[in-house]
């Protein structure tokens, strides 16, 4: 079934399919059997579904209704995905069309699997490519698709279908996975892959890594400007207010002028002072003039109404005559007029977006969903303040993990967020029902699109660096290390795009060894480590070359080694003092201490393991490794692969883990308890959420037991116990 970002909205929509007319459940009573029968005349006149108010979403056979579905399911979508059952605007063969529609309906309403609207859209787009090929073979049904037919197309280049793209197989396999309940057979014996046809998938085109010089310049310039703006952030709202009230003030004075004798020329005409410099301005001015002249007795009120309706532009050289004060000072910057004000707003918006993205690795769509009221928070861990950016990404399904909506950043990133808040708050006030963080500074000041944000970022970066964007020989070397297959020339201008910040963030954090892959994986909210490694591709080569140079990298290296050595020393001092250390590795060492006859704090050559230099040497020689999994939780394995959310149960007895305090465990225990009680109260408890809560709570309590910390155990409610599967011998 379709999975929407907003769980409450999804529940309401699903409930709206019940009690439709004489049917208790429209989806199961009407739609499911109709799809199974596959009769074209019957299916086409049925409703796609119903809105929460009971209105039809349109008829299944009406392509225009399908094209409007995204607005219904995703009213705040950041990209357009229009489901269309035509082929390049022409009518599709009827049987193939209805089979595609049946598959889309099955995925949308009846499947046991969860699908996003985008997934349904992409499936339709890809499978439409098979329609011309099938018709050319004389077939008008997807049931004729078989391995042999596909193989013949691959070998003969019969179609323009790209069989080296993963998306092709994802769509084909949807036919197989959703075959049950469709009116036509699917003749794939197994899940299809490119390797079945002797093909290798094309590597996904990757964004380039910014050369060190340009990346460093961007970081320096953005930090300097953010630090300059932060103390005057309260003044920045004046800039937005100036823009939003500009026409109100100018039009008010202009309306007074136009109905006065001052506007009348000697020949009886009017001195308009309106511009017609381009087609748009000319049309607005002409429309306003015609409407004004049609008034028999123009007043200030009727003139104002026409001005707001047609929005003509007052000529720049006369604007001072109609605006009480066109000059605005913001800090040490002065703007005169609307054009300069909008330009400054976009510049400040761009630098803050650049600063935030470069210091979080967030995608543009994650930035787009910044939380409007609680977008930044602070946590103190080991006396260090951690700044966290929050995106307003809703829980995707009951009983599942939420999307990653927290991103660690620096103090500059926090400041950038607060400046963005100051810039956009006045614009959002004009649209009280808007939940979008970013709004535009033109027309009605409505929510901006994701693409426009990307333009602001690029505009600031390219405008600030200007001639420095010309690639040098060192830039080419950097680019070749990160992307050996791409070609660059000295003297060319570097082409920047916003997503390069995400890849550069990953590449340089790994390249300078400021972050391990598990932490980067968590920051990026990747399900697999492979995707994280893809982002930081070739960073290991950069590490080797970097270590050959005497530069800032050496100082960073020293600091990294020192910090890791300090962690090891802290752990071993605890063990030497017979303090409790949890985790599989900590408990194992404690057991060995009790049994061993020799001093375990001396190595085989009698080096002192309670000295900082010992651990520095071990780490430099790559004999030891350690990275933080969570506050107070450390892993010594180089092949560690964390999930998006840390699973405490894996760390309790892991032979590679040390756990030195219970702060994180207790926080996770409390969080699990709160979520569990909330699910019970709101009747959303499922076997999955019950087991998740049980696992987190028991794992945290085991850690606290291992560390000999006194705590009050959580009593599992009966509702949870009833959903848990008993483990062990029961006979």
C-alpha positions in Angstrom: 0.0 0.0 0.0 1.1 3.6 -0.5 3.2 5.0 2.3 2.9 8.7 2.9 5.3 10.9 4.8 2.5 11.9 7.2 1.2 8.9 9.1 -2.0 10.6 10.3 -2.9 11.7 6.8 -2.3 8.2 5.5 -4.6 6.7 8.2 -7.3 9.2 7.3 -7.1 8.4 3.6 -7.2 4.7 4.1 -10.3 5.1 6.4 -11.9 7.2 3.7 -12.1 4.1 1.5 -14.5 2.5 4.0 -18.3 2.8 4.0 -18.5 4.1 0.5 -22.0 3.9 -0.8 -23.4 0.4 0.0 -19.9 -1.0 0.5 -18.2 -1.5 3.9 -14.8 -1.5 2.3 -14.4 -0.1 -1.2 -10.9 -1.5 -1.7 -11.7 -5.1 -0.8 -15.3 -5.2 -1.8 -15.1 -3.5 -5.2 -11.5 -2.7 -6.3 -9.8 -6.0 -5.5 -12.3 -8.3 -7.3 -12.5 -5.9 -10.3 -8.7 -5.9 -10.7 -8.7 -9.8 -10.4 -11.3 -10.0 -13.2 -9.5 -7.5 -15.4 -12.6 -6.6 -17.4 -11.7 -3.3 -19.1 -15.2 -1.8 -19.3 -15.8 -2.5 -15.7 -12.5 -1.2 -14.3 -12.4 2.0 -16.3 -15.6 3.4 -14.8 -14.7 2.6 -11.2 -13.2 5.3 -8.9 -9.5 5.4 -8.2 -10.4 6.1 -4.6 -11.8 8.7 -2.3 -10.6 11.8 -0.5 -11.0 12.2 3.3 -14.2 14.2 2.6 -15.6 11.4 0.5 -15.1 13.0 -2.9 -14.0 10.7 -5.8 -10.3 11.0 -6.9 -11.6 10.5 -10.4 -12.4 7.5 -12.6 -9.8 4.8 -13.3 -10.1 5.3 -17.1 -9.6 9.1 -16.8 -5.9 9.9 -17.4 -6.4 13.5 -16.2 -7.5 12.2 -12.8 -4.2 10.2 -12.5 -2.2 13.2 -13.4 -3.7 15.1 -10.4 -3.0 12.3 -7.9 0.4 13.6 -6.7 -1.3 16.9 -5.5 -3.7 14.8 -3.4 -1.2 12.3 -1.9 1.8 14.7 -1.6 0.5 18.3 -1.4 4.0 19.5 -0.3 6.1 17.4 -2.8 9.5 18.8 -3.6 9.6 17.3 -7.0 6.9 16.7 -9.7 6.0 13.0 -10.3 3.0 13.0 -12.6 1.5 9.5 -13.3 0.5 9.4 -17.0 -0.9 6.5 -18.9 -0.2 7.9 -22.4 2.8 7.3 -24.6 4.4 10.6 -25.4 1.0 12.2 -25.2 -0.6 9.6 -27.5 -3.2 7.0 -26.5 -1.7 3.7 -25.3 -3.0 0.3 -26.4 -6.0 -0.3 -24.2 -5.2 -3.7 -22.7 -1.6 -2.9 -21.9 -2.8 0.4 -20.4 -5.4 -1.2 -18.1 -2.8 -3.8 -17.0 -0.4 -1.0 -16.0 -3.2 0.8 -14.2 -4.1 -2.4 -12.4 -0.5 -2.8 -11.2 -0.5 0.9 -10.0 -3.8 0.4 -8.1 -2.5 -2.8 -6.5 0.7 -1.1 -5.3 -1.3 1.9 -4.2 -4.2 0.3 -2.3 -3.9 -3.5 -2.0 -0.3 -4.6 -1.7 1.1 -6.0 1.5 4.3 -4.1 0.8 4.9 -0.3 1.4 5.4 1.9 -1.6 6.1 5.6 -1.9 4.2 7.6 -4.5 7.6 8.1 -6.2 8.0 4.3 -6.4 4.6 3.8 -8.1 5.4 6.7 -10.5 8.8 5.2 -11.5 7.3 1.8 -12.0 4.8 3.1 -14.4 7.4 5.2 -16.3 9.8 2.3 -16.7 7.2 -0.3 -17.7 5.7 2.1 -20.3 9.0 1.7 -22.2 8.1 -2.0 -22.7 4.8 -1.2 -24.4 6.2 -0.3 -27.9 8.5 -3.3 -27.9 5.6 -5.7 -27.0 3.4 -4.2 -29.7 6.2 -4.6 -32.3 6.3 -8.3 -31.4 2.5 -8.5 -31.9 1.7 -8.8 -28.2 -0.8 -6.7 -26.2 -0.2 -8.1 -22.7 2.6 -8.1 -20.1 2.0 -11.8 -19.7 4.1 -12.3 -22.8 7.1 -10.9 -21.1 9.5 -13.8 -20.4 13.2 -14.3 -19.8 13.7 -15.6 -23.4 11.9 -12.6 -24.9 13.9 -10.1 -22.8 17.2 -12.0 -23.6 16.4 -11.7 -27.3 15.9 -8.0 -26.9 19.1 -7.6 -25.0 21.1 -9.5 -27.7 19.6 -7.8 -30.7 19.3 -4.2 -29.4 15.7 -4.5 -30.5 14.5 -1.8 -28.2 15.9 1.4 -26.6 15.3 0.0 -23.1 18.4 0.3 -21.0 19.1 -3.2 -19.6 22.2 -2.0 -17.8 20.2 0.2 -15.4 19.0 -1.1 -12.1 15.7 0.8 -12.4 14.7 -1.5 -15.3 14.9 -4.6 -13.2 13.2 -3.0 -10.2 10.2 -2.2 -12.3 10.1 -5.6 -14.0 10.3 -7.3 -10.6 7.3 -5.3 -9.4 5.3 -7.3 -11.9 6.5 -10.5 -10.3 6.1 -9.4 -6.7 2.6 -8.0 -7.2 1.4 -10.8 -9.6 -1.0 -12.3 -7.1 -4.4 -10.7 -7.6 -3.8 -9.4 -11.1 -5.8 -10.7 -14.1 -2.8 -11.7 -16.2 0.0 -14.2 -15.6 3.6 -13.1 -15.0 6.1 -15.5 -16.5 9.3 -14.8 -14.6 10.5 -17.8 -12.6 12.7 -15.7 -10.4 13.7 -12.2 -9.6 15.5 -10.7 -12.6 19.0 -9.0 -12.5 21.4 -7.7 -15.1 23.8 -10.6 -14.4 21.1 -13.0 -15.7 21.7 -11.6 -19.2 25.5 -11.4 -18.8 25.3 -7.6 -18.3 26.9 -5.4 -15.6 25.0 -2.4 -14.3 26.2 1.0 -15.2 27.8 2.8 -12.3 25.6 5.6 -11.0 26.9 9.0 -12.2 28.5 10.6 -9.2 28.9 14.3 -8.3 32.5 15.5 -8.2 34.4 16.3 -5.1 35.3 19.9 -4.8 39.0 20.6 -5.1 40.6 21.4 -1.6 41.4 24.9 -2.6 37.8 25.8 -3.6 36.2 23.9 -0.8 38.5 25.6 1.8 37.7 29.0 0.3 34.0 28.3 0.5 34.3 27.2 4.1 36.4 30.3 5.0 34.2 32.8 3.1 30.9 31.3 4.5 32.2 31.2 8.0 33.4 34.9 7.9 30.0 36.1 6.5 28.0 34.0 8.9 30.0 35.3 11.9 29.5 38.8 10.6 25.7 38.4 10.2 25.0 36.5 13.4 25.3 39.4 15.9 22.9 41.5 13.7 20.5 38.6 12.9 17.6 40.5 14.6 18.0 43.3 12.1 17.7 40.9 9.2 13.9 40.6 9.6 13.9 44.3 8.5 15.1 43.2 5.1 12.2 40.7 4.6 9.7 43.3 5.9 11.1 45.9 3.5 10.6 43.5 0.6 7.1 42.4 1.6 5.8 45.9 2.3 7.6 47.7 -0.6 4.7 47.7 -3.0 2.2 48.4 -0.3 4.0 51.7 0.5 4.8 52.6 -3.1 1.3 51.8 -4.4 -0.4 53.8 -1.7 1.5 56.9 -2.7 1.1 56.2 -6.4 -2.7 55.7 -6.1 -2.9 59.2 -4.4 -0.8 60.6 -7.2 -2.8 59.1 -10.0 -6.2 60.5 -8.9 -4.7 63.9 -8.3 -4.4 66.8 -10.8 -0.6 66.4 -10.6 -0.9 63.3 -12.9 -2.8 65.1 -15.7 -0.8 66.4 -18.7 -1.7 69.6 -20.6 -3.2 67.5 -23.4 -5.5 65.7 -20.9 -3.5 62.5 -20.8 -1.8 61.0 -17.8 1.8 60.8 -16.7 2.0 57.2 -15.7 5.7 56.7 -14.6 5.3 52.9 -15.3 7.8 50.8 -17.1 7.4 48.7 -20.2 10.9 47.4 -20.5 10.1 43.8 -21.1 7.1 41.7 -22.3 5.9 40.9 -18.7 6.1 44.5 -17.5 4.5 45.8 -20.7 1.5 43.5 -20.3 1.0 44.3 -16.6 1.3 48.1 -17.3 -1.1 47.9 -20.3 -3.7 45.9 -18.4 -3.5 48.3 -15.5 -3.8 51.4 -17.7 -6.8 49.9 -19.5 -8.6 49.0 -16.3 -7.9 52.4 -14.7 -9.1 54.4 -17.7 -12.3 52.3 -17.7 -13.2 53.6 -14.2 -15.7 56.4 -14.4 -14.8 57.9 -11.1 -11.5 56.5 -9.8 -10.9 56.7 -6.1 -7.8 55.8 -4.1 -9.4 52.5 -3.0 -10.4 51.4 -6.5 -7.0 52.4 -7.9 -5.2 50.5 -5.1 -7.3 47.4 -5.9 -6.2 47.6 -9.6 -2.6 48.1 -8.7 -2.6 45.0 -6.5 -4.4 43.0 -9.2 -2.1 43.9 -12.1 1.2 44.7 -10.3 2.7 47.2 -12.7 6.3 48.3 -12.0 7.0 51.9 -11.3 10.0 53.3 -13.3 13.1 53.1 -11.2 14.1 56.7 -11.7 10.8 57.9 -10.3 10.4 55.3 -7.5 11.7 57.8 -4.9 8.7 59.9 -5.6 6.3 57.2 -4.4 8.2 55.4 -1.7 8.6 57.2 1.6 12.0 55.7 2.3 13.7 53.4 -0.3 16.9 53.3 1.6 17.5 50.4 4.1 20.6 49.8 6.2 21.3 46.2 7.4 24.5 46.1 9.4 27.1 47.8 7.2 25.1 47.1 4.0 22.8 49.6 2.4 20.1 48.7 -0.2 18.1 51.2 -2.3 15.0 49.8 -3.9 13.3 46.4 -4.3 15.8 44.9 -6.8 18.8 45.5 -4.5 16.9 44.2 -1.4 15.9 41.0 -3.2 19.5 40.5 -4.4 20.9 40.9 -0.9 18.2 38.5 0.5 19.2 35.8 -2.0 22.9 36.4 -1.3 22.4 36.0 2.5 20.1 33.0 2.0 22.7 31.4 -0.3 25.6 31.8 2.0 23.7 30.4 5.0 22.5 27.4 3.0 26.1 26.8 1.7 27.4 27.1 5.3 24.8 24.7 6.7 25.0 22.1 3.9 28.8 22.0 4.0 28.8 21.5 7.7 26.1 18.8 7.9 26.2 16.9 4.6 22.5 17.3 4.3 20.7 16.8 1.0 18.9 19.8 -0.5 15.5 18.1 0.2 16.5 17.6 3.8 17.5 21.3 4.0 14.1 22.1 2.3 12.3 20.4 5.2 14.1 22.3 8.0 11.9 22.4 11.1 10.3 25.9 11.4 10.1 26.1 15.2 12.5 23.5 16.6 15.2 23.4 13.9 18.2 23.5 16.1 19.0 22.1 19.6 22.0 21.5 21.8 23.2 18.5 23.8 26.2 18.4 26.1 28.2 15.3 26.0 31.4 15.0 28.0 31.3 18.7 28.7 31.2 19.4 24.9 28.3 21.2 23.3 26.9 19.4 20.3 24.7 21.3 17.9 21.9 19.4 16.2 19.9 20.4 13.2 16.3 19.0 12.9 14.5 18.4 9.7 10.7 18.0 9.8 10.6 14.5 8.3 7.6 12.7 9.6 7.5 9.1 10.7 6.8 7.0 7.6 4.9 4.0 9.0 3.4 2.8 12.2 5.9 0.5 14.1 8.9 1.5 11.9 12.0 3.6 12.5 11.6 7.3 11.5 13.5 8.9 8.8 16.8 10.4 9.8 15.8 13.9 10.9 18.8 14.9 13.1 22.1 16.1 11.8 25.1 17.0 13.8 26.7 20.4 12.8 29.3 22.9 14.0 28.7 26.3 15.8 28.8 27.9 12.3 26.1 25.6 11.1 24.0 26.5 14.1 24.5 30.2 13.4 23.6 29.8 9.8 20.3 28.1 10.8 19.4 31.0 13.1 20.2 33.6 10.4 18.0 31.6 7.9 15.2 31.7 10.6 15.5 35.5 10.9 15.3 35.9 7.2 12.3 33.7 6.5 10.1 34.1 9.6 8.5 37.4 8.3 7.8 35.7 5.0 6.1 32.7 6.6 3.9 35.0 8.7 2.2 36.0 5.4 1.1 32.4 5.0 0.1 31.3 8.4 -1.0 27.8 7.1 2.4 27.2 5.5 4.6 24.5 7.1 7.5 25.2 4.7 10.6 26.8 6.1 11.7 28.7 2.9 9.6 31.3 1.1 10.3 33.4 -2.0 10.7 37.1 -2.1 8.6 37.7 -5.2 4.9 37.8 -6.1 2.9 36.5 -3.1 5.9 35.3 -1.0 4.7 31.7 -1.1 6.8 28.7 -0.4 9.9 28.4 -2.6 10.8 25.3 -4.6 13.7 23.0 -3.9 15.3 24.0 -7.2 15.3 27.7 -6.3 17.2 26.9 -3.1 19.9 25.2 -5.2 20.2 28.3 -7.4 20.7 30.5 -4.4 23.5 28.3 -3.1 25.3 28.2 -6.5 24.7 31.9 -7.1 26.4 32.9 -3.8 29.4 30.5 -4.3 30.0 31.5 -7.9 29.5 35.2 -7.2 31.9 35.2 -4.2 34.7 33.1 -5.7 34.3 34.6 -9.3 37.7 34.4 -11.0 39.0 32.0 -8.3 36.8 29.3 -9.9 39.4 28.9 -12.7 41.0 25.5 -12.2 44.7 25.3 -11.3 47.0 22.4 -11.7 46.6 21.5 -8.0 42.8 21.5 -8.5 43.2 19.1 -11.4 45.3 16.7 -9.3 42.6 16.8 -6.5 39.8 16.1 -9.0 41.7 13.3 -10.7 42.3 11.6 -7.3 38.6 11.7 -6.4 37.3 11.0 -9.9 40.0 9.3 -12.1 37.6 8.7 -15.0 36.6 12.3 -15.5 38.5 14.9 -17.6 39.4 18.4 -16.5 41.5 21.1 -18.0 43.6 23.8 -16.3 42.0 27.2 -17.0 38.5 25.9 -17.2 35.9 27.3 -14.8 34.8 24.9 -12.1 31.2 23.9 -12.4 29.5 23.8 -9.0 26.3 22.2 -7.8 24.8 22.0 -4.3 25.0 18.2 -4.0 28.8 18.4 -4.4 28.8 19.7 -0.8 27.4 16.4 0.4 30.0 14.3 -1.4 32.8 16.7 -0.5 31.7 16.5 3.2 32.0 12.7 3.1 35.2 12.6 1.1 37.2 15.0 3.2 35.9 13.7 6.6 37.1 10.2 5.6 40.2 11.5 3.8 41.4 13.5 6.7 40.3 10.7 9.1 38.1 13.0 11.1 35.3 10.5 11.0 34.9 6.8 10.6 32.5 5.2 8.1 30.0 4.0 10.8 29.5 7.6 12.0 29.3 9.0 8.5 26.7 6.3 7.7 24.6 7.4 10.6 24.9 11.1 9.8 23.9 10.4 6.2 21.0 8.1 7.2 22.2 5.3 4.9 20.8 1.8 5.3 23.9 0.2 3.8 27.6 0.9 4.3 28.0 0.4 0.6 26.2 3.7 -0.1 28.3 5.5 2.4 31.5 4.2 0.9 30.2 5.2 -2.5 30.0 8.8 -1.3 33.5 8.7 0.0 34.9 6.8 -3.0 38.6 7.2 -3.5 39.1 8.9 -0.2 41.6 6.2 0.8 43.8 7.3 -2.1 43.5 10.9 -0.9 44.6 9.7 2.6 47.8 8.1 1.2 48.8 11.1 -0.8 47.9 13.5 2.0 50.3 11.7 4.4 53.2 12.3 2.0 52.8 16.0 2.4 53.8 18.2 5.3 50.8 20.4 5.9 47.8 21.0 8.0 47.0 17.4 7.4 49.9 16.3 9.7 48.5 18.4 12.6 45.1 16.9 12.0 46.6 13.4 12.0 48.4 14.1 15.3 45.2 15.3 16.9 43.2 12.3 15.6 45.8 9.8 16.9 46.1 11.6 20.2 42.3 11.5 20.8 42.1 7.8 20.0 45.1 7.1 22.2 43.4 9.0 25.0 40.3 6.8 24.7 42.3 3.6 24.9 44.3 5.0 27.9 41.1 6.0 29.7 39.6 2.5 29.2 42.7 0.7 30.4 43.1 2.9 33.5 39.6 2.0 34.4 40.4 -1.6 34.1 43.6 -1.2 36.0 41.7 0.5 38.9 39.2 -2.5 38.8 36.4 -0.2 37.7 33.6 -1.9 35.7 33.9 -1.7 31.8 31.0 -3.2 29.9 30.8 -4.5 26.4 32.1 -7.9 25.2 35.7 -6.8 25.0 35.6 -5.0 28.4 34.1 -8.0 30.2 36.5 -10.5 28.5 39.5 -8.4 29.7 38.1 -8.4 33.3 37.7 -12.2 33.2 41.3 -12.6 31.9 42.6 -10.3 34.7 41.1 -12.7 37.3 42.7 -15.7 35.7 46.0 -14.4 34.4 49.3 -14.9 36.3 51.1 -12.1 34.4 50.5 -8.3 34.4 48.0 -7.7 31.6 49.0 -4.0 31.5 52.3 -4.9 30.0 52.6 -6.1 26.4 54.7 -9.0 25.2 57.8 -6.8 25.1 57.1 -5.3 28.5 55.8 -1.9 27.2 53.6 0.0 29.6 50.0 -0.1 28.3 49.1 2.6 30.8 51.1 5.3 29.0 49.7 7.6 26.3 52.7 7.1 24.0 52.2 3.3 23.9 48.7 3.8 22.5 49.8 6.5 20.1 52.4 4.1 18.6 49.8 1.2 18.4 47.4 3.4 16.5 50.1 4.9 14.2 51.3 1.4 13.4 47.7 0.4 12.7 47.9 -2.4 15.3 44.9 -1.0 17.1 41.8 0.8 16.0 38.9 2.5 17.9 36.0 4.6 17.0 33.0 5.9 18.9 29.7 4.1 18.2 27.7 6.3 20.7 28.6 8.4 23.7 30.6 6.1 26.0 30.4 3.2 23.5 33.5 2.3 21.5 34.2 -0.3 18.8 37.7 -1.7 18.0 36.7 -3.4 14.7 37.6 -1.8 11.4 34.8 -3.7 9.7 32.1 -2.4 12.0 28.8 -1.6 10.2 26.3 0.3 12.3 22.7 0.5 11.3 21.1 3.9 10.8 20.1 3.7 14.5 22.5 2.2 17.0 21.4 -1.2 18.2 22.5 -1.5 21.9 21.8 -5.3 21.9 24.6 -5.8 19.4 27.1 -3.9 21.6 26.3 -5.6 25.0 28.3 -8.7 24.3 30.1 -7.7 21.1 33.7 -9.0 21.3 34.9 -5.7 19.8 33.1 -3.3 22.1 34.0 -1.3 25.2 31.2 0.5 27.1 32.6 2.9 29.8 29.4 4.7 30.9 25.7 4.2 30.8 24.6 7.7 29.8 23.6 6.7 26.3 22.1 3.4 27.4 19.9 5.1 30.0 18.8 7.7 27.4 17.9 5.0 25.0 16.1 3.1 27.7 14.0 6.1 28.7 13.3 6.9 25.0 12.1 3.3 24.4 9.9 3.4 27.5 8.3 6.7 26.5 7.7 5.5 22.9 6.3 2.2 24.2 3.8 3.9 26.6 2.8 6.3 23.8 2.1 3.5 21.4 0.0 1.7 24.1 -2.0 4.9 24.9 -2.7 5.6 21.2 -3.4 2.0 20.3 -0.4 1.8 17.9 1.5 -1.0 19.6 2.5 -3.7 17.1 4.6 -6.9 17.6 7.5 -5.0 16.0 7.4 -1.9 18.2 6.8 -4.1 21.3 9.9 -6.2 20.5 12.0 -3.1 19.7 11.1 -1.5 23.1 11.8 -4.8 24.9 15.2 -5.2 23.2 16.3 -1.6 23.8 15.2 -1.6 27.5 16.7 -5.0 28.3 20.0 -4.2 26.5 20.3 -0.9 28.4 19.6 -2.6 31.7 22.2 -5.3 31.0 24.8 -2.5 30.3 23.9 -0.8 33.6 24.2 -4.2 35.4 27.6 -4.8 33.8 28.7 -1.3 35.0 27.3 -2.0 38.5 25.0 1.1 38.3 21.9 1.2 40.5 18.7 1.8 38.6 15.0 1.1 38.8 14.0 -1.6 36.3 11.3 -0.9 33.8 8.2 -3.1 34.3 7.0 -4.4 31.0 3.2 -3.7 30.6 1.0 -6.7 30.0 0.2 -5.4 26.5 3.8 -5.7 25.5 4.3 -9.1 27.1 1.3 -10.5 25.2 3.0 -9.5 21.9 6.4 -11.0 22.6 7.3 -14.5 21.5 8.6 -16.7 24.4 12.1 -17.9 23.9 13.6 -21.0 25.3 12.5 -24.5 26.4 8.8 -24.5 27.5 8.3 -28.2 27.9 
